[in-house]
């Protein structure tokens, strides 16, 4: 079992889950579809290199880490809407 591969896959899968979790509600489906396409590339890499155990460990670790982030930070700081963004200096 290769620890470096586990860490690399955990970071890659964790970033994908974080992007879906912290995306705006209106755009979440589009982001999820994009992440599924990237996830398919990662899955093919895992199967091609025969990193099956490392892939499962990385997936579980990424889910746990994203769950902890959501429980400790994300639940109390919800994602804002792009409609509420105001750029200073514009004459609107």
Residue pairs with C-beta under 8 A, 6 or more apart in sequence:
1 53
1 54
1 57
2 51
2 54
5 49
5 51
5 54
5 58
6 54
6 57
6 58
6 61
8 58
9 42
9 46
9 51
9 54
9 55
9 58
9 59
9 62
10 57
10 58
10 61
10 62
10 65
12 42
12 58
13 39
13 42
13 58
13 59
13 62
14 61
14 62
14 65
14 66
16 35
16 38
16 39
17 35
17 62
17 63
17 66
18 66
18 69
19 31
19 35
20 28
20 31
20 32
20 35
21 66
21 69
21 70
21 74
22 74
22 79
23 31
23 79
24 79
24 80
24 81
24 82
25 79
25 81
26 81
43 55
45 51
46 52
46 54
46 55
